Amino acid sequence: MGVPKDYPRAVSLFEKACDDEFAAACTGLGQMYRDGKGVAQDDTNASSLSERGCDLGDLNGCLFGVVHHDPLHGSVKDSTRWAASMEKGCDLGAGNLCRLVGSVYALGVFGLAKDADRANELFKKGCLHDDKEACDLIKR
């Protein structure tokens, strides 16, 4: 937008904003660590910062956590962290994430215990967030 790219400066600004609990800055900094832009590439920091962004209310941080710990594509490192990211994203209004994590609980796969009640709660929440497929999965 009319200024040269300055990754080290961006990292510095993201760090300050993240320290001040600006959710999107934590997620942005996590993406810089993921991509190795302005910092050494570091998946651990990338994941931690994105989770912090998610915890502070940035849906993109939750989505990054979902991708980083995605059991559907064989990259899960911690199914509990994956489910927590999914549920936080669900709480932030992503109905499709409610349905996806609900389905994992319904089936009891990817290291998560089968829990029909929890699955149904998540399907209901997904339905409230306008995910029609979640509505179809609610046990009546």
Helices and strands as residue ranges (DSSP letters): H 7-19, H 23-35, H 43-55, H 59-68, G 71-73, H 79-91, H 95-107, H 116-128, H 132-137
